Amino acid sequence: MKRDIPDIHEFAASNKTSLSRVMDFTSTVNPLGPSAKARNAVRKNLRILDRRPDPEARYLVRAIARAEGVPEENILVGESLEAMVAAVLHVFSARTFLIEAPCPAYQRDLLEGPAEPRFFSLDGRDGFCLDTSRFTAEMRHCDAAILASPSFLSSETLSRDAARGIISEAGEHNTLLIIDETLKGYSETPSLAADVLQRDGCLVMGSLGEYYGLAGLPVSYIIGPASAIEDLRRRRAVTPPNTLAAAAATASLRDPAFPAQTRRLMERERSFVAEGLRGVPGISFLTTACGFFIVTLVNNPSKPLETFGHYRIVVDDLGNRTLFFPVKDHKWNARYIKTLKNIMGASKQ
């Protein structure tokens, strides 16, 4: 169930416009952008670009260990999430993996590796919530499974007991379980990192590019049993992040003000978007656990995606006239709602 998630670079090139003029509503990257501390860290580390980056990314590992409450020996950092997943699947000799569908834009490249993806469909009629019994049943027929905690779509977060049940099932059936916690900052979901430290074949992973606004400086991490981390490190399966990426990510994790700033922006803009959507005729919508929106076009408008594109707005079409609407800054959110009203034929005041 691969889906065509638009690429903003391709959109800009084909429309002969600059990337800065494109509004990307496929992305879950924090609308705040990088924190002030991250920007300052990048400026400071420009002075040492003549030196090789630390292959162990020691300061970054230490910052993740402190943030997640786990020992440093249980952490490995690298660049992109897809490269980290590909390395793990290769080291664990996984030929098939189960993954939820639809998947977010940041996961799309996970589907391009040598392992075969098998899709677990989330049902919009149930708020895209995970049916854990069905997931564990299908997981038994795969070498590996990727579980998003939280999902970018679900209206509810997975309970800790439910997550631990999936972890237990994976261990019982020798299925490699990768828990993707990339978006947990938005939902403030507690990490499951401590639950996997003594579980062979169970890992927590995440990209720091989404919540911390560092998509252009990719950094991802793995947390798991020390033996698995050491095996990955010994095989040199993971490329360490570059100097600027490691410095920006370290500074972001050490910035206590950033989560509060994100929370305030998301709460303010979530209220604005919800109020705006209530004024759009012919749609229904729900709010996800991460504070994003799922918009269903109940009426069948003519060429909605083309209309968004005309205004340089790139949207994520989930199928069945359903759109993913991640919260962005005020100007972007207002433009999206205004365009949607135009598409749905709202009367002009």
N, C-alpha and C positions, 0 to 999 in steps of 0.2 A: 504494500500500500504506500509506495513512494508518491509524494505529491510535489507539485511544482511550486516551490517557494521562490518568489522573485529575487533576483540579485540586484542590489541597488547600483552596483558599478555597471552592470549590463544595461540597466534601465537608463542611467545617465548617459552612457555612450550612445545608445540607440536613439535617444531623444535629443542628442547634441546639446546637453546642458551640463553644468558643473554639479559635482556631487553635493556641494553645500546647498544647492537649491532643491534637493530631493528630500522629501519627508518619508522616513523609513518606519512604517508601522508593522513591519514583520519582526522587529528586533525587541528583545527584552532587556537591552542595555539600559542602565540607569539614566534617566533624563537629566540628572544633575551633572553627569560627566565625571571625570576624575576629581578626587578630593583635592583641596588646596595643598595638603601635605604630599600627595602623589605628584602633583605638578612641580612642587619645589624639589622633590627627590630626583625627578628627571633632570631638572636644570643643574643640580649639583653633580649628578653622575655623568653629565656630558664631558666633564673634565677628565674622566678616567676611561674614555672610550678607546684609548690607545692600548689598554690592557685587556687581556683575555677575561671573559666572565668567569665567575666562580662556578665550576662544574657541579658543586654540591649545593649552591645557592643557600649557604648556611644561615644568613640573616633571615631569609624568607622562610626557611624551614622552622626556624626558632619562632617566628611570628605566628605561623600556622599552628605550631604545637601549643603555644600559649592561648590562641583563640579557640582551639578545639579541645583543649584539655587532654592532650595525648602526648606520649614521649616522642622525641625527635626521631628516634630509630624506626618509628612506625609511619614515617612520612617520606614520600618521594615527590619532587616537583618537576614539571616539564613545561613544554610550550602548549600547543593546542590540545583541546579535549579529545578530538578525534585521533590524534597521534598517540595519546595516552591510552585510549581504549584499544586501538589497534595493537599496541605493544602488549597490553594485558591479554587480549584474546589470543595473540600469537604465543606468548609464553605459556599460557594455560591450554594450548592446543585446542581452542574452541572453534568448531567449524560452523555452528549455528548459534544464534542468539535471539532471544525474545526481547522485543522493544515495544513500548506503548505507541499507539498511533491514534490521532495525528501527533507527530513529534514537533518540537519547537525548531525555529530556524537555526539556533546554535547547535542542534544535534544533527542537522541534515547530512553533514559529511561523514557521520558515523556509519552511514549506510553504504559507503563506497569502498569499504575494505574487502579483504578476501573472505571473511566470514559471511555466512548467509543470514540476513535479517528475517525474522519471522514476526509478523505484526500482531499485536494484541490491541484490538479496537476498543476505544473508549466511547461510550454511548452518550451523546448529547442530551438525550431525554432524561438521563440520570445525573445531569450536571457534570458529565465527564469524570465521574468518580470511579475509582478502581474497584472492580469486583475481585477481592483478594482470593476467594475460593477458586474462581475460574482462572486467575492469573497463576496461582500455584499449580493448578492441574496442567496448564499448558507449559509451564516452566519445566516440568518433568521430562518433556520431549525435546529439550534443547540443551546444548552444552553450557550455555551461559544465558543470563538475563540481565537487562538494564532496567532498573526501577527508579523512576523519577520521584524524589521526595523533597519538595513538593512537585506536583505536575504543574506545568504552566497553564493548563486548562481547567483543572478540577476546581469545583466550588468548595471542596473540603480537603483539608490535609489528611494524610494517612495517619491513623492513630499509632502511638508507639507500640501498643500491643499487636496491632495488625502487622506492622513492619517487622517486629520480632518474630511473628509467626512465619512470615515469608523467609526471613533469615534462617529459621530453624528448618523449614521445608527444603530450602536449597542445600543445607548441609546434609540432610538425611538422604537426598537423592544425588549428591555429588555434582550439583549444578553450580557453576561459578556465578555469583551474584555481585553485580556492580550497582551500588546505590548512588545515583546522581543527585547531589545536593546543591547544584549550581544556584538555584533560586531560593534557597532557604532564608536568605536575608530579607527578602520581601515579605514572606509569610511569618518570619520569626519562628520557624519550625526548629525544635531542638535537634542537634546533630545526632546521628546514630554511630558516630565514629567510635565511641567507647564500646559499643555493642559488637563491633567486628574485630577487635584487636586479638581475641583468642579464637576466632572462627576461621579456620582454613577455608580458602575458596570464597571469601566474602570481603569486599572492599568498598570503601566510600571514596567517591571522586567528586570533583567539582571544578568548574572554570571560574576564575576570579574576574574575568572580563565583563561579565554581565552586570552583576550587582555593583561592582566597583568602577564601572564605566571605563574599562581598559581593553575594549575589543581590539584596538590597534596595537596593543602590547600584550599578546596572549600569554597567560600563565594558568596552568592547571595543576592539580595535586591529586595524589592517591594516598589514602590512609588505610592501613591493613596490618595483618600479622607481620612481625618483624622478619620472619623467614621469607615471606612473599616479597616484601620490599627489598630485602637483600638480594634475592634472586633476580629481580628486575634490574637492580643497580649493577649487579655483577655482569649481567648480559649486555649492559649498556643499551638497554631497549628504549630508553627515553632520553630525548634531547633536552638539556637544561635550558631554562629561559635566558634570554640575553640580559645584559647589564641593566638597561633601562627598564625592561619589563619587571625584573626581579626587584629593583629599587622602588618602582611605583607600587607594586603589589605589597611589598613590605610596609611602606608608608601608609597605604590604605588600611591595612589590617591594624595598624597602630594609631589610627585616627579615631578617637572616641566620639567625636562630634558628627562624623559622617552618617552613621545609622540614624541618629536623631534628625538630621537634616533631610535624609531620604524619607523618613516616616512622615515628617511634616509636609513635604512636597506631595507625596503620594496621597495623603489624606485630603489635602486641599484640592488637588486635581481630580481625585476620584469623585469627590462630591460634585465638582463642576461638570465632569463628564456624565455622571448619572443624571443630573438635572437636565443636561442638554439632550441626552438620549430619550428622556421621558417626553420631550417635545417633538420627537421625530415620529411621524405617522407610519404605520405599516411595518413596525419592527418589534421584536422582543429582545431582551438582553438579560444576562446574568453576570454577577461579579465573581471572579475566581478567588481562591485563597491567597493568591499573590497580589490581589488588588487590581488585576487586569479585567477586561470585559470580553464577553462573547456576545456578538450581535447577530441575530437571525433576521433576515429579511423575509418577513411573513408574506408580504405582497411580492410580486415578481417584477421588479423594475427592469427597464431596458438597459443592458450593458453597464452595470454598476462599476465593474473593474475598469472599463475604459474611461468612465467619467472621473474616477479617482486619479487615474493615470494622466488625464488631461491637465489636472491641477498639480501634477508632480507629486502625488501621494501614492506610495507603494504599500499595498495592503496584503495581508495574509488570508487567502481564501481557504477555509477549511472544508469546503464542499457543502452541498445541500443548502446553498444560499446563506452560509454561516461564515462570519468574519471574526478573526481574532483582533482585538483592539487593545494593545498595550498602552498604558498611560505614559504620555510624554509631557513636554513642557506646555505651558498654557497656550502659547501661540499655535503650536501644532495641534493640540487637542481641539481648540476652537475651529481651526481650519477643517479638521476631519468632520466635526459635527455639522458645520455649515455645508460642506460638500454632501454629506449623507442626507441632510434635509433636502437639498437640491435633487438628489437622486430619487428620494421617496416622494417628491412632489409636495413638500410642505408649503403652505401658503405663506407668502412674504408679508411680513408685518409692515 
